[in-house]
Amino acid sequence: MGRLTGLKSSVRTGEHCWRVRGRAGPPPTFIKPFLNGTSTNYVEEMYYAWLENPRNVHKSWDIFFRNTNAGAPPGVAYQSPPPLGRTLQGLTGVQGLIQAHVTHSSFSVLFSFLPPTSVWLLLGFYGLTESDLDKVFRLPTTTFIGGNESALPLREIIHRLETAYCQHIGVEFMFINDVEQCQWIRQKFETPGIVQFSLEEKRTLLARMIRSTRFEEFLQRKWSSEKRFGLEGCESLVPALKTIIDKSSQSGVESVIMGMPHRGRLNVLANVIRKELDQIFCQFDSKLEAGSGDVKYHLGMYHKRMNRVSDKYVTLSLMANPSHLEAVDPVVQGKTKAEQFYCGDTEGKKVMSILLHGDAAFAGQGIVYETFHLSDLPSYTTHGTIHVVVNNQIGFTTDPRMARSSPYPTDVARVVNAPIFHVNADNPEAVMYVCNVAAEWRNTFHKDVVVDLVCYRRNGHNEMDEPMFTQPLMYKQIKKQKGVLQKLSEKLIAEGIVTTQEFEEEVARYDRICEEAYTRSKDEKILHIKHWLDSPWPGFFTLEGQPKNMSCPSTGISEDELVHIGNIAASVPEKDFTIHGGLSRILKGRANMVGQRVCDWALGEYMAFGSLLKDGIHVRLSGQDVERGTFSHRHHVLHDQNVDKRICIPMNYVSPDQAPYTVCNSSLSEFGVLGFELGFAMASPDALVLWEAQFGDFHNTAQCIIDQFISSGQAKWVRQNGIVLLLPHGMEGMGPEHSSARPERFLQMCNDDPDVFPSEDFAVRQLYDTNWIVILQPFRKPLIVFTPKSLLRHPEAKSSFDDMLPGTHFRRIIPDDGPAAASPEKVKRVIFCTGKIYYELIRERKNRGMDDDVAVVRIEQLSPFPFDLVKLETDRYLNADLVWCQEEHKNQGYYDYVKPRIRTTISHSRPVWYAGRDPAAAPATGNKQTHLTELQRLLDTAFDLEAFYGKV
C-alpha cells in the first residue's frame, strides 16, 4: 500500500489526513503510552466487548481481562498470546480501525478551492489486507455504525466510518473521561442515515440562507465604501444560530444571551435578533442627530419574540462590546448567571448563553481560557455555553501557522472536556445538523460545547481591506468559489424541494423588505437610545430613559438594626459549629464594638450589606479570597474545625425574609472574574454587586474591562451599571506590587471638567453626569473604592453609630473638627488629603503642637469633585495657604486631578502646594527603611510653614 510519510496537519483546513506512499507503517500519532487519556476509552470499549463474549476480543485481551479480574495488577496481567488466527487478528484490526476513525475524526474534502486529499486506510497496520474487504466482522458493542446489524463486511464498515467521520463533519470528543457522554456523541454521528431533514426544514434553511446572503449584498450595494465587517464566506452562521435557538426553545429555554465580535454582527442583529432593518440602516447615516456613542458593528440589542419553530416566546440579547476580541465573553456569562439567579433557574434550563468567536482570537486571547475555567465553578457556572467559532482560517492578515501552536483553533476547549464539532460551513445542512446536536448536548449534559464553522472570508478584514497583499493564492481560489446560497439552491432545486421560480420569488421578497426599510430609514431625524439597549431595566427609569427622581435617600438605619446586624456579625448562628480559636477572639472584638457603639471597616461593611439584604436587595461579593478577606478581616464564611466542608454564612441569618447573600472566592483571575461580575451587575439595578481585588495593584490585569466597559460603557452603549470595585490601597512598605491601586488611572478617566465650577444640584446632578461613582441613587454608576489595609485594625479608624442613624448621608468631605476649626482666622495652613495619610498627618500635627495652626480636611469623594464643599473650606480659612498632601508619588495618586479643581474652586486666587513623594516610575519602594524616610520627608514638608515661601 505505501510508506507512511507522516501525519499532515493542513494549515488551511485543520483536517487530519493520512498520506501514504509505498509500504504502510504506523502513523507517529498512533504510538502512544499504554493507558493514556485517549486509550482508556479504547480499553473500556474492549472490556465491554469482552464482557459480552470473550471471543469478541483478541486472545491477549481475553487473558489480560481474566487475570485482572482475578486480582493481578495491569503490569502482570498481560501474557504473551499464542500466534494469532486470522479471524481474531481481523477482529482486533477492525476494532483498531474503528478506534482510529473515532479518535482522528477528520474532513476529507472541505472546499473545492483546496487540493483534494484522500484518506487511505492503513489496512496493513491493523493486520488486515484487501482480501479481507468482503469478509464479515462482528462489530464492537460500543459502535453505532451497524445500526440494527451486529456484523458487517469490512468494506461496508470502512464506508460507514468514512460517512460518519470523513465527510463534512469532524468530531473531537475522545478526550472526554465520561463513557456516557462519549457514547451519546457516537450515537449522534455514527448511526446510519441519522443526518436527515424534512422538506419543511430544508425550505426553512433555504429561506434563512437567502436572508443572510441578500442582507450582505444589499449593504454592499447601498454602502460599498463603508466598513461593516460582513459575513460573506460564512453566511451559514445565521441558520446555525437560529437552529441552536430553535432547538433550545423547544427544550424550555426562555432567554438567550449572546456575545460576538464585529464580523457578521449587523447580519445577526437583523436576521437572528430581528432588529428593525430601518434602525440598522440609520446607523450608516452620519448626518443624524445624537448618534450612538460607538460604531454600528459594536452595538447590542434586546428583543422578546415568538419562535416560529417552538411556538414559544424567547428573549434574545446580543451584548454590545468593544473591538477587544473576546473581552465580552465573561460579561455574557455573568449576565447569564444573574438572569438564572433571579428566575431561580438553578440548572440552566431557562436561560443560556451563546458565544461567537473568530478562529484567531479563540486561540490567541487568554480571556477565552479564563472564561472556560469559570464554566464549572459553583458560583460562576451557567450550566453550559454553546460556542460557535467563525473559522475564517485567517486572522486579519495572519496565517494560522503564525497565529497558533495548536493544530486547531478550538483546542483550548479541551481543558473543560467540551466536545468540538468541526463542520464545513459551505454545507448548510451539515451545519444545521451539528447545531441541533450541540443544542441537544447542552440541554442533556449542561456542559460547554464548541461548533467550529470552517469557512473563509470572501473580503479582507473589512470591506476596504485588500487581502491579496498577504494571501494572494488563497484569495485567487476564494474568488472562484460559488457562494453557499447558490450551492444550496441548486441542490434543493435538483432534489425537487423548491422550484427555481419559488427560489427567485423568495429572494425578490426579501429584497423588497430591505428596500422598504431603506426608504423608512431616510425619514429618521434622530437615533433613539431605546433601540440599542442590550440590558433594559423595566420600571427603573421613565419611558424616556431618565431617572424617576433626582434625590439621594438617606442611607442611615435605626439603632436597633445596627445592634441586631452587629450581633449577627459577632455570632455563629448554626448549632454545634466549632470555629477556630483565633476567630473566636475576632467575634468577641466585634461584640465589644457593638457594645461601644462603634464600627471598624469590617463591621461597617457588615452593617451596609446586612441592611441592604434586610430590605430585599441582593448582595454579591466576589474575588480572590473574599470570603475570609486578604487581610483576614472579613470572615463572612465560617468553617467548622471538625467537619470537612461544613460552612456557615452568618450574613444569611439577618432576617427570615431577607435577600440571599452571595460571597464567593473566585478563580485566580482578574480579567475574567471582573468581566463576569460586570455582566452580573448588568442584569438588574436592584442588587449590589462587588468585586474585590486581592491587592488593588492587581486590577491592572483587568484593565480592559475597566477601560472598555466600566469607564465608558454608558457613553458608548447607553448602558448604566452599578458594579463596585474594592481595591486595597496604601503605601505601607510592602513593595511596588502591593501598595498602589493606581488611583491616578481612574481619576484620569473621570469625565468631570477641572475648569468648570458646577452651577446647581451638586449632590445628585454631578453624580448623574459623571461616568462612575456611588450606589444608592435613582440611577446606577460604577463605584471605585480604594479600601484600607493597615487601617482595618487602626484604633482610630472607627465610626460611631451616630454616623449611621436615620437621616445620615455619605459625607463627601470631612472637615477638621479640632481647635483649628474653632478659630479659622488663625489657621496658617489647610492640608487637603484623602485616605490613610490622614492618620499620619493628625499624629504628626499633635506631636508638633500645631493643632491651632494647621487644619486637615479629608476629601472622601474624589470624583466627581465636591467643588461646593471644598469652597466652603477654602472660604473658611481665607488666611491659610493650601496644600495637597498624599503618600503616593507626585506623578501618581491624586495630585494632578485635585490641583486644577481646587484652583477652579478658588478662582485661581491662591496656589495649591504639594507635599508628598517625588515622581517615580514604580509605585513604591521595596525597602522598609527607605519607605519610612520618604514618609517622614513628606510630613516635614506638610508641616513646615515656610516650605513654600518664595515659590511661585
Secondary structure, 3 states (H helix, E strand, C coil): CCEEEEEEECCCCCCEEEEEECECCCCHHHCCCCCCCCHHHHHHHHHHHHHHCHHHCCHHHHHHHHHHHCCCCHHHHCCCCCCCCHHHHHHHHHHHHHHHHHHCCCCCCCCCCCCCCCCCCCCHHHCCCHHHCCCEEECCCCCCCCCCCCEEEHHHHHHHHHHHHCCCEEEECCCCCCHHHHHHHHHHHHCCCCCCCCHHHHHHHHHHHHHHHHHHHHHHHHCCCCCCCCCCCCCCHHHHHHHHHHHHHHCCCCEEEEECCCCCHHHHHHHCCCCCHHHHHHCCCCCCECCCCCCHHHCCEEEEEEECCCCEEEEEEECCCCCCCCCCHHHHHHHHHHHHHHCCCCCCCCEEEEEEEEHHHHHHCHHHHHHHCCCCCCCCCCCCEEEEEEECCCECCECHHHHCCCCCCCHHHHHHCCCEEEEECCCHHHHHHHHHHHHHHHHHHCCCEEEEEECCCCCCCCCCCCHHHCCHHHHHHHHHCCCHHHHHHHHHHHHCCCCHHHHHHHHHHHHHHHHHHHHHHCCCCECCHHHHCCCCCCCCECCCCCECCCCCCCCCCCHHHHHHHHHHHCCCCCCCCCCCHHHHHHHHHHHHHHHHCEECHHHHHHHHHHHHHHCCCEEEEEECCCCCCCCCCCCCCEECCCCCCCEECHHHHCCCCCCCEEEEECCCCCHHHHHHHHHHHHCCCCEEEEEECCCHHHHHHHHHHHHHHHHCHHHHHCCCCCCEEEEECCCCCCCCCCCCCCHHHHHHCCCCCCCCCCCCCHHHHHHHHCCCCCCCCCCCCCEEEEECCHHHHCCCCCEEHHHHCCCCCCCCEECCCCHHHHCHHHCCEEEEECCCHHHHHHHHHHHHCCCCCEEEEEECCCCCCCHHHHHHHHHHCCCCEEEEEEEEECCCCCHHHHHHHHHHHCCCCCCEEEEEECCCCCCCCCCHHHHHHHHHHHHHHHHCCCCCCCCC
